[in-house]
């Protein structure tokens, strides 16, 4: 099987996981927002397949999930998440490719990706609020991107590097 076909298959699995993992939160929006289960396969796609695949899966996942399952709400939620998750996938793919493949740099890549994605989410929410004639104050950004997201941030920092390390050892990472 060619490398591109493998990347396509990995990306499809990541997209499928992005559709299914939020069901683990029982469709309770507060738990889903706190744990951000859709973010996990997007980061993994960036690490495993590279930035173009991570960007594509990240952009498509929230929009597709909104259309199929009604969660998150399409506007502004899924639209802002599309930019956020696309950033996660792209940044994790780029940094993983250029940085050394050591454990420390997996964490560095993940944390920088998280920060960039959250900033992009805040910018998108700000723009969308302006389009709606409402506001998106800094307090809403800090609460949405950081304060309310602490459980998910911890989950991602613990889980994602462990998965990437296991996949490295199994020689399943294609973004090298």
C-alpha positions as a LaTeX table, in Angstrom:
\begin{tabular}{lrrr}
\hline
Residue & $x$ (\AA) & $y$ (\AA) & $z$ (\AA) \\
\hline
Unk1 & 0.00 & 0.00 & 0.00 \\
Unk2 & 1.41 & 3.41 & $-0.92$ \\
Unk3 & 2.31 & 6.01 & 1.70 \\
Unk4 & $-0.44$ & 8.38 & 0.48 \\
Unk5 & $-3.04$ & 5.61 & 0.65 \\
Unk6 & $-1.95$ & 4.89 & 4.23 \\
Unk7 & $-2.24$ & 8.59 & 5.09 \\
Unk8 & $-5.72$ & 8.67 & 3.57 \\
Unk9 & $-6.74$ & 5.65 & 5.66 \\
Unk10 & $-5.29$ & 7.13 & 8.87 \\
Unk11 & $-7.05$ & 10.44 & 8.17 \\
Unk12 & $-10.35$ & 8.63 & 7.58 \\
Unk13 & $-9.98$ & 6.78 & 10.89 \\
Unk14 & $-9.21$ & 10.07 & 12.65 \\
Unk15 & $-12.27$ & 11.71 & 11.08 \\
Unk16 & $-14.43$ & 8.75 & 12.12 \\
Unk17 & $-13.06$ & 9.01 & 15.68 \\
Unk18 & $-13.87$ & 12.72 & 15.69 \\
Unk19 & $-17.47$ & 11.79 & 14.88 \\
Unk20 & $-17.72$ & 9.04 & 17.53 \\
Unk21 & $-15.62$ & 10.18 & 20.52 \\
Unk22 & $-18.00$ & 13.00 & 21.51 \\
Unk23 & $-20.66$ & 10.34 & 22.17 \\
Unk24 & $-18.52$ & 9.29 & 25.15 \\
Unk25 & $-19.49$ & 12.53 & 26.84 \\
Unk26 & $-23.13$ & 11.45 & 26.65 \\
Unk27 & $-24.07$ & 14.42 & 24.48 \\
Unk28 & $-23.87$ & 16.64 & 27.57 \\
Unk29 & $-22.46$ & 19.87 & 26.12 \\
Unk30 & $-20.74$ & 20.95 & 29.35 \\
Unk31 & $-18.78$ & 17.70 & 29.60 \\
Unk32 & $-17.99$ & 17.73 & 25.89 \\
Unk33 & $-16.74$ & 21.31 & 26.08 \\
Unk34 & $-14.63$ & 20.47 & 29.13 \\
Unk35 & $-13.01$ & 17.31 & 27.69 \\
Unk36 & $-12.96$ & 18.28 & 23.99 \\
Unk37 & $-12.90$ & 14.70 & 22.69 \\
Unk38 & $-13.06$ & 15.78 & 19.04 \\
Unk39 & $-9.67$ & 17.49 & 19.41 \\
Unk40 & $-7.82$ & 14.22 & 20.15 \\
Unk41 & $-8.08$ & 12.57 & 16.70 \\
Unk42 & $-7.36$ & 15.88 & 14.98 \\
Unk43 & $-4.08$ & 16.29 & 16.85 \\
Unk44 & $-3.26$ & 12.65 & 16.17 \\
Unk45 & $-3.95$ & 13.13 & 12.46 \\
Unk46 & $-1.49$ & 16.03 & 12.35 \\
Unk47 & 1.17 & 14.01 & 14.15 \\
Unk48 & 0.60 & 10.85 & 12.10 \\
Unk49 & $-0.18$ & 12.10 & 8.61 \\
Unk50 & 1.24 & 15.62 & 8.42 \\
Unk51 & $-0.14$ & 19.11 & 8.30 \\
Unk52 & $-2.30$ & 18.96 & 5.14 \\
Unk53 & $-4.22$ & 15.94 & 6.44 \\
Unk54 & $-4.47$ & 17.34 & 9.97 \\
Unk55 & $-5.73$ & 20.65 & 8.63 \\
Unk56 & $-8.35$ & 18.96 & 6.43 \\
Unk57 & $-9.63$ & 16.58 & 9.11 \\
Unk58 & $-9.65$ & 19.42 & 11.65 \\
Unk59 & $-11.66$ & 21.72 & 9.40 \\
Unk60 & $-14.13$ & 19.07 & 8.27 \\
Unk61 & $-14.79$ & 17.30 & 11.60 \\
Unk62 & $-16.82$ & 19.91 & 13.52 \\
Unk63 & $-18.79$ & 20.96 & 10.45 \\
Unk64 & $-19.59$ & 17.36 & 9.52 \\
Unk65 & $-20.52$ & 16.50 & 13.11 \\
Unk66 & $-22.80$ & 19.53 & 13.26 \\
Unk67 & $-24.58$ & 18.53 & 10.04 \\
Unk68 & $-24.88$ & 14.85 & 11.01 \\
Unk69 & $-25.66$ & 15.11 & 14.71 \\
Unk70 & $-26.58$ & 18.73 & 15.43 \\
Unk71 & $-23.69$ & 19.14 & 17.86 \\
Unk72 & $-21.93$ & 21.50 & 17.99 \\
Unk73 & $-24.34$ & 24.10 & 16.68 \\
Unk74 & $-23.23$ & 25.12 & 13.20 \\
Unk75 & $-22.88$ & 28.85 & 13.89 \\
Unk76 & $-20.88$ & 30.16 & 15.55 \\
Unk77 & $-19.78$ & 26.96 & 17.37 \\
Unk78 & $-18.84$ & 24.50 & 14.62 \\
Unk79 & $-17.61$ & 27.26 & 12.31 \\
Unk80 & $-15.20$ & 28.62 & 14.93 \\
Unk81 & $-14.17$ & 25.07 & 15.88 \\
Unk82 & $-13.40$ & 24.33 & 12.22 \\
Unk83 & $-10.70$ & 27.02 & 12.23 \\
Unk84 & $-9.47$ & 25.98 & 15.69 \\
Unk85 & $-9.19$ & 22.28 & 14.85 \\
Unk86 & $-7.68$ & 22.98 & 11.43 \\
Unk87 & $-4.99$ & 24.94 & 13.25 \\
Unk88 & $-4.42$ & 22.07 & 15.70 \\
Unk89 & $-3.95$ & 19.60 & 12.86 \\
Unk90 & $-1.73$ & 21.90 & 10.82 \\
Unk91 & 0.51 & 23.10 & 13.65 \\
Unk92 & 0.97 & 19.63 & 15.15 \\
Unk93 & 1.81 & 18.25 & 11.70 \\
Unk94 & 4.33 & 20.98 & 10.88 \\
Unk95 & 6.09 & 21.01 & 14.25 \\
Unk96 & 6.24 & 17.24 & 14.55 \\
Unk97 & 7.89 & 17.04 & 11.13 \\
Unk98 & 10.54 & 19.70 & 11.80 \\
Unk99 & 11.36 & 19.06 & 15.47 \\
Unk100 & 13.36 & 16.08 & 16.79 \\
Unk101 & 11.23 & 12.96 & 17.38 \\
Unk102 & 11.91 & 12.95 & 21.12 \\
Unk103 & 9.33 & 12.85 & 23.89 \\
Unk104 & 9.98 & 16.44 & 25.00 \\
Unk105 & 9.26 & 17.75 & 21.51 \\
Unk106 & 5.99 & 15.84 & 21.29 \\
Unk107 & 4.85 & 17.83 & 24.32 \\
Unk108 & 6.24 & 21.08 & 22.90 \\
Unk109 & 4.41 & 20.44 & 19.62 \\
Unk110 & 1.16 & 19.65 & 21.41 \\
Unk111 & 1.25 & 22.68 & 23.71 \\
Unk112 & 2.15 & 25.12 & 20.92 \\
Unk113 & $-0.60$ & 23.59 & 18.79 \\
Unk114 & $-3.10$ & 24.00 & 21.62 \\
Unk115 & $-2.16$ & 27.65 & 22.13 \\
Unk116 & $-2.29$ & 28.48 & 18.41 \\
Unk117 & $-5.64$ & 26.73 & 17.95 \\
Unk118 & $-7.19$ & 28.49 & 20.91 \\
Unk119 & $-6.00$ & 31.87 & 19.65 \\
Unk120 & $-7.46$ & 31.13 & 16.20 \\
Unk121 & $-10.73$ & 30.02 & 17.88 \\
Unk122 & $-10.85$ & 33.34 & 19.78 \\
Unk123 & $-10.25$ & 35.35 & 16.60 \\
Unk124 & $-12.96$ & 33.39 & 14.76 \\
Unk125 & $-15.44$ & 33.86 & 17.61 \\
Unk126 & $-14.64$ & 37.58 & 17.70 \\
Unk127 & $-15.20$ & 37.93 & 13.94 \\
Unk128 & $-18.41$ & 35.89 & 14.06 \\
Unk129 & $-19.72$ & 37.95 & 16.98 \\
Unk130 & $-19.06$ & 41.10 & 14.95 \\
Unk131 & $-20.96$ & 39.62 & 12.00 \\
Unk132 & $-23.89$ & 38.94 & 14.34 \\
Unk133 & $-23.74$ & 42.45 & 15.78 \\
Unk134 & $-22.78$ & 41.15 & 19.22 \\
Unk135 & $-19.54$ & 41.08 & 21.18 \\
Unk136 & $-17.00$ & 38.51 & 22.28 \\
Unk137 & $-15.16$ & 40.01 & 25.24 \\
Unk138 & $-11.73$ & 38.90 & 26.44 \\
Unk139 & $-13.35$ & 37.30 & 29.50 \\
Unk140 & $-15.37$ & 34.99 & 27.22 \\
Unk141 & $-12.21$ & 34.09 & 25.32 \\
Unk142 & $-10.26$ & 33.25 & 28.49 \\
Unk143 & $-13.17$ & 31.24 & 29.90 \\
Unk144 & $-13.83$ & 29.33 & 26.68 \\
Unk145 & $-10.23$ & 28.74 & 25.64 \\
Unk146 & $-8.61$ & 28.11 & 28.99 \\
Unk147 & $-10.59$ & 28.19 & 32.24 \\
Unk148 & $-13.45$ & 25.90 & 31.19 \\
Unk149 & $-11.08$ & 23.79 & 29.07 \\
Unk150 & $-8.68$ & 22.77 & 31.87 \\
Unk151 & $-9.98$ & 19.16 & 32.11 \\
Unk152 & $-9.57$ & 18.70 & 28.34 \\
Unk153 & $-6.15$ & 20.33 & 28.34 \\
Unk154 & $-4.99$ & 17.91 & 31.03 \\
Unk155 & $-6.55$ & 14.94 & 29.21 \\
Unk156 & $-4.85$ & 15.90 & 25.94 \\
Unk157 & $-1.44$ & 16.49 & 27.55 \\
Unk158 & $-1.61$ & 13.06 & 29.20 \\
Unk159 & $-3.21$ & 11.01 & 26.42 \\
Unk160 & $-1.97$ & 12.33 & 23.07 \\
Unk161 & 1.79 & 12.02 & 23.71 \\
Unk162 & 1.30 & 8.47 & 25.02 \\
Unk163 & $-0.52$ & 7.51 & 21.83 \\
Unk164 & 2.06 & 9.20 & 19.59 \\
Unk165 & 4.93 & 7.47 & 21.45 \\
Unk166 & 3.19 & 4.09 & 21.10 \\
Unk167 & 2.63 & 4.70 & 17.39 \\
Unk168 & 6.27 & 5.79 & 16.95 \\
Unk169 & 7.46 & 2.56 & 18.55 \\
Unk170 & 5.13 & 0.57 & 16.29 \\
Unk171 & 6.57 & 2.50 & 13.32 \\
Unk172 & 3.10 & 3.65 & 12.26 \\
Unk173 & 3.84 & 7.39 & 12.08 \\
Unk174 & 3.93 & 8.56 & 8.45 \\
Unk175 & 4.80 & 12.23 & 9.09 \\
Unk176 & 8.58 & 11.89 & 9.14 \\
\hline
\end{tabular}
